[in-house]
Amino acid sequence: MNKSKIIIFPLLRDVKTIPPTITILNYLAKKGFKIILYTYYTDVKFNHENINVLKTSLTPYPKSFLKRIVAKTKFLISFYLFFLKKRSEIEAIWLGAWDIFAIDKIKNNIKLIYQFHELEPNKYKYCRKADFVVIPEENRAWITYFEANLQKFPLILPNIPDYNEHTIKPDLEIEELRKNGKIITLYSGLIDIKKRNLKELVKAFGFLPKEYILVILPSFLKIRNDLEILKNYINELNLSERILFLQSRTPPNHLNTMSSVDIGIGFYSPTSLNNVYAAPNRLYEFLCFGTPVILPNYPSFKCLSKEFPYAVNTAEPSNPKSIAKKIMDVKTNYKLAQKSMIEFNKKNGNYNKYAEKIIIDIFES
């Protein structure tokens, strides 16, 4: 392990869209590694002296197709030139996303690590090209190991938040709602009606007392026009006074919101193995900051709910009445939830334990 050398994170996309990469980047810097985030654009701020952010643009990635082609081409040329110049100083390439064409062909003896966030079969080819594959959940790791025909088992790094020792502050919008005696449930994530059962979630609030409200914190990624469709559906149900949309929060500021609410929601429709064997950031982001969470009733989540009752909870995501009942159950058993959250964090919330093993496996094996 040569900490005088560089770990480079090349990303065309904005790193704020993949929080687990922000987490490992901060962790490596704190461990003494020199980090370069080479990206098109980001507004994420890194405070550690070991992190150097190099941006090729002062403005976000363009939206029009032709402008994207030009931007991507310029970025790739810029990165290749930089990489070839610095190659002798680089210890490892860490890909939070496989944005760099043919990086495996030009790396020579540099270690190539691929952080495989989603269970996407069309990207198994990248797993085979990497020296190390990092996956956030054990079931996903086994599926990838067999289906991608890997030579060695992937490394496990759960999506536990470690945002450079971020200090939690109350979310002022949530605090204002609290003054009015509201019980606040939060959905944070993609606004994807098909893959996240969002219509069923909002409909559930028609079965709850009026003091229960839903706050929706959308991801920065826009999926079709689903946000507008969801808002129209809420109006059709006459629930617009019960459901509040916030502006997206740049990590780690979203943690302020998650820690300020009563209950968190993390739904995934069973549209793929990726969803059924989900490895949600929000499982840890809610529980590590004191908020019980409701997840879909899939195998790994049901196991967690038995071990940590009322901290981890499951509901049938296609059934609004099931969702409403579970929200009420969690609120009724809140003291038990708090006790279970403490136990969950003792057993599962230590990011350092997992990350340290990864460092040893990659740099000391």
N, C-alpha and C positions, 0 to 999 in steps of 0.2 A: 504494500500500500504506500504510494508516493503522494503525500499531500502537497508537495511543491508543484505537482502537475495540476491540470485543469480537468474538471468535469463540465462538459458543454451540453447545454439543453437547447437544441435547435427546434423552434416552433414557428410555423407560419401563422397559426391561429393564436388568439390572445390567451395567455395562460390563465386568465381569470375564469375561463370556461371549463377548466379542469383542476379544481381545487386540490385533488390528491398530489398533483405534480408540484403545486406551490408548497405543499407540506413537506415532501421529500427534499425539495430544493432548499428550503429553510433548514431542515434537519442536517443535511450534508454540510451546509455553511457553518452551522454551530459546532459541527464535529471537526472543523478545521480545513475542510476541502475548499479549494478555490473554484468558484462557480461562475460560468458565463451563461446567461440566458440570451441566446441570439434569436431575436424574434422580429416579426414585421412591425407589430405595435402592441403595446400594453400600457394601461394606466395603473397597474398594480405596483405598489411601492414596497421595496425591500430595504430594510434598515441595516442589514448585516454588512460589515465591511468586506466580507469574503464573496459577496454577490455583485457581479458586474452585469448590468442589463444593457445590451446593445440592440438598438432599434433601427431598422432601415427606413422607417417612415414616422412622421410626426402626427399622422392622422390614422384612424382605424381602417381596417381592411375594407376595400370598397364593396358596394353591393351589386353593381351592374356586372354582367357576365364578362364583357370585353375588358373592363377595367381590372377585373380580378385576374384575367389571363396575364395582362401586362404586369400587375403587381406581383403575382406569383413568380413570373419569369425573372423579374428584377431581383426579387428576394433570393431565389435559388442561386442565381449567378453570384450575387453578393456573398451568400453563405459559402459557396464552394471556394471562392477566392480567399475568403477569410480562413476557412478550414485548412486549405492547402498551405497557407502561410504559417499557421499555428500548429500544424499536425504534430510536430515533434514535442510540443508542450502539453498535449492532451492525453490524459490517462483513460478517459471513458467518454462515450457519447450516450446520453440518457434521453430517450425519446418518450416524452409524455404523449405524443401522437406521432404516427409515421408520416410526417409531412415532407420529408426530404427524400426525393427520388434517388435510388441507387447508393444510398449512404453505406450500405453493406459492401459495395464494390470498391469504395475508396478509403475505407477505414484502416486498412493494413492490420497491424497488431493491436489496435486500440479496441478496448472492450466496448461492446455494443449492448445496451440494456434497453428493452422495450417494455414500457409500462402498459399492459394490455387491460384497459379499464372495463371494456364491455365484451361480452361473449358474442363476437361477430365472426362467423365462419369464413366470410370473405377476406378476413385479415389474418387467418391462420398462416398464410404464406410469410407474413412478416415475423410471426413467432418463430418460424423455422430459420429465418435469416439472422435472428438475434443470438448473441452469446448467452444472455440471461433474459428470461421473461418474468415479469413481476405482475402478479394477479391478486386482487383484493379479497378473494373468498375461496375457501378450500374446495367446495363442490365445483366451482368454475375452473379451478386449477386442474382437477381430475378430468373434467370434460375436455378441456383444452389439450391436456397431455395426451389423451387417447385420440381425439378427433384430428388434432393437428400433427399427430405422429412425431412428437418431440423426442429428442434424444435424452433429455433430462427433465426431471419434474420442475415445474415453475416455482418461483419464490413467492411466499405469501406475505402481503403487506396490506392489512385492512385499511379502509378509508377512515382512519381515526384522525380527528383534527389536531393539528399542532402548528398553529398560525403564529410562529415566532413570538410566543408568550404574549399574545394579544390580551389586553385588559378589557374585560366585559363591561360595557356601559348600558344602562337601560335604554331601550328603544322608546323614544319620546312619543311616537304615534301610538304604540301599544299602551304606554303608561296613561295616555289620555283616555283610552277606552276603559282602562281599569277604574278610573274615577267614577265611571257610570255603572259600575257593578257588573261588567260583562265578564263572561267566562270565554276565554279566547282559545280557539283551535287554529293552528297554522298549517297550511300546505305550502311547502317551499320546493320549487323545482320547475321542470319543463311544463309548459302549458300544451300538453298533447292529449287531446280528448280520447283518442283511440287507445293509447298505451298507458294512460294513468287513471282511468275511471273517474274523470273529473265531473262529469254530469251526475253520476251516482253520488259523488261526494257532496256536491252542492244541494242535491235533492234531499239528502239526509237531514239537512237543517230545517226542513219543513216538518220533521217529526220531533224536533227538540224544542224545549221552552225558549222564549224570546231572549232570555239573557245569554244564550249560547250564540256566539257569532263565529264566522269563519274568516280568517285573514289569509289572503293569497299573495305569496311573494314569488313573482315569476323569475325564471331563469333569464339570463341575457340572450340565450338562444331562442329565436322565434321559429315556431313550427307552423307553417302555412298561415292561415288566419284564424287559428284555433282560439286565440285570446278574445277576439271579437265575437266569435260564435258562442263561447262560454258566457260572455257578458250578456248576450241576447237571450240565452237560455235562462240565466238567472232572472232577468226581467220578466220572462214568460211565467216563471214560477212565483213571481211577486216576492222574491227574496233579496232584492237589491239593498234593503236596509240591514240585512243580516250578514252580508258578505262584502268585505272591504279588500280592494286591491292596493298593494303598496308598490312603490318603485323598486326595481331590482337593486340589490345591495352588492357592492364590490367586496369580495372576500378580503379580510375576515369580518367585515361589518355585518354580514348576514347573521353571524353568531349572536350579536346583540339582540336581534329580533327573536331568534330561536330560544334564547334563554329567558325572554320576557313573557312568553305565552304560557298557557296552562297545559296544552296538549299539542303534540305534533302529529302530522299525517305524512306517510310515505307510501303512496299506492303505486302499484304496477299491475297492469292488466296481463293476463296469461297469454300474451300474443307471441311469446318466444321463450326459449330456454334462458336467454339473457334476463328476462323479466322474472321468471319463476325462480331463478337462482340469482336474484339481485344482490348487489353488494353496496347498499346505499350509504353515501357519506352521511346522510341525515340520521341514520340509526345512531351513529356516534355523536354527531353534532347536537342532536337533541339530548341524548342521555348524558353525555359528558358535561353538559351545561344545565342539567337539572330539570329537563322536560320529558315526561313520559311520551312514548310514541306508539302510534297505531299503524301496523303494516298489514299487507295482505296475508291471508291464511295459507301460506306456502310452507313446505316442510321445514326449512331451516329457521324460519321465523316462529313457527309453532313450537319448535324445540326451545328456542330462546324464551318464549312466553311462559313455558312451563317452569323453566329454571329461574326466571326473573319476573314473577307475576306482577301485573299492573304497571311495570316499567316498560317492558316490551309486551305489546298487545297485538292481537290479530283480529281481523274482521273479513267477511266476505266482500271484496271490493265492488262486486256488481250488485250488491243488495243494500239500498239506502237505509232500510230499517235496521239491518245488522250493524251498519256503520254508526247510526244514531245511538243504538243500544250500547255499543262499546264505548262511545264517548261518555255516556252517562255513567257506565260502570267505572271508568277510569277516574272520573271526578269524585264518585262516591268513595273510592278506595285510594284516595290520594296519599294518605300516610303510608300505606303499604307500598305504593309506587315509589315513594321517596326512599324507603328502606331498600327496595330492590335495585334502585338506581345506584346506590352506594356499592352494593355487591357486584353489580355489572361492571362498574368502572374499575373496581379492584381486580377483577378477573380478566376483563377484556379491553380496558381503556388505556393501557400503557403502550403508547406508540413506540417509545424508545426500545421496548423489549423486541418488537418485531423488526424495527429498522436496524437495530444493532446486528441482528442475525444476518440480515440482508447484506450489510456492509462487509461482514466477515466472509460470507459466501462469495461475494463478488470480488473483493479486493485482497483477501488473504488466503483464498483457496488455491 
